[in-house]
Amino acid sequence: MISAEEGVGGIGRIRERLGVLFELLKFRLASLIAFSGAMGYCLGSDNVKTADLILFIIASIGITGAANIINQILEKDFDKLMKRTASRPLPSGRITSEQAALWAVFLGVSSLVIFVMVFNLSTGLISLLSLVLYGFVYTPLKRVGPIAVFVGAFPGAFPPMIGWVAATNHFGLEPGILFAIQFFWQFPHFWAIAWVLDEDYKRAGFKLLPANGLKDSDTTLQIMIYTLFLLPIGWLPYKLGMTGINSAFIATIFGVLFLAQTFHLMRTCTDKTARQLMFGSFIYLPIVQIAFLLDKL
């Protein structure tokens, strides 16, 4: 017979284990990526079914969570060296790599089954490619050099394209444009993060800043150039008839504001300005994507 204390202790351990599994997902990051994918799904669909959209979001969170877990397994020893990541479940010893791998397999396989069975094979294949690129190519390249950012920008830009393909089972210019916007957005976004966390990243041997790898004008020039691409690309959904002209103007306005932040970083080259650019990148993408969707509706 189980005593009350043992029962309470058992429930506590279950809650703790579930909390660790949830933490491994990096739910906030996964939900942001799922949101981006959902925007692509809604833009591509002429008749959005709530049940299908919910399943798409669940599968998107699952496949992203699986990729995040693979990343954490491979970087477990490096995460121990950084203040920001030392308390994560794997480096802190709250879960083993084998247990985390099983959780990743469950999430990945379940998500791929949903993508293929509910939507189409193309959605599943692109999602699988995204997982492989992020988990097994981008992750080890982080200690090689800034080429990792370029490689990682591909899986990072897939979500809205995956959403469009899930809704239409069709490739073309439209999902390509959604991919391009998120692809170029990632460079100023990620390099701003790498700038702010540069000292911590260096402890783990991660080499992510462009140019000479320093927080200087050469790096800010690279950031500015990639941000500049967002201005003309922001008009392409309107030109292709995907959305109206209102969202094109909104994309331009926020693109100019985003670009202005990169010029400010070029003038100051400070961590404070880089952090402002990082938060500016968090604002730009969802606002532009929501504007596209509302303009279509």
Steps between C-alpha positions, in 0.01 A plus 500: 500500500634843399507760774371856448854635518620255234204592279570872530869436435419295190275773361774754569756293309262463205440874494873563516568260212223653288644842575842387378353359179312825443815702565690297241247607237603866530128563471520877455735467205303207357172690528647804321611275215159330496337844480709582194399171341134565583521836322623321188223242534230767530643700208498193279158370599174628350297335775683453828360215707557557870568131574762476225664824611523374859655172381748694288603714797538193724713321241709814443572532872582128513746495209666822623520358850667186364759711317559705816556184704751363247681833523511479880622138499789582266588817692456360851867535596527846342184620676673428831753772414246779444315686775183523288474125441674329794170441680328329205373145566788316329807689628346518847448122502122510547454264204732268308589532133330165431175614658514830312565313174191283553293814557641653182420186298143493633444867418664478159325184384159610632532838328608348169207258510260793545663698219480207255164352599303820558669723242732359234831323442679819392427661837648201680811489284580871539443474874735202519763691300461794738557276802810339347653831392444663838587210725783330314653765272447844655572386855856365446583790265453752782854421617638528145404854408226738382417259216276343766272805488460465123422129526267552795309768311358231270312293761420825677328633187312180414195543733288743293588304185402176675172661601424605142586154364288335771202708388551470123732202434665733252845656461549825315591864530255565784655265758840601364431865586384409851821299538715790371355754742570280801837392359642853473336608827695235691843652439444830686287315754754230580808719475344746746453208740855378434629853569321522836606147602847512344691458826288202604524342154878531502517294820353210304710566189206617287609726212188669367569868429575577133799671335793481741283378786534825692235741627604776261397693188578207266249284682238776508544552124415135441194534723387810311539340156277202583240728658496711183374203298178501703381826340452378140401147605222642718322621184504168319191345668300797369654473153409130486143568609540319831403809702394862449700819485434594864722220631772600253506847653506353852789270401685802360442717807617232743782404265626859504474511880686169521767631263532821704586288803787340308636847413475592866702189586758599237544836672521372856618136488370443854331204667206723593433591136541137391242400760263765363552357151428151633166612645430693180540177304250328729249773415560520124422145390166432675365845417583461131360146487179605677470796261528263203227278641262783590549657158413170334183469710 
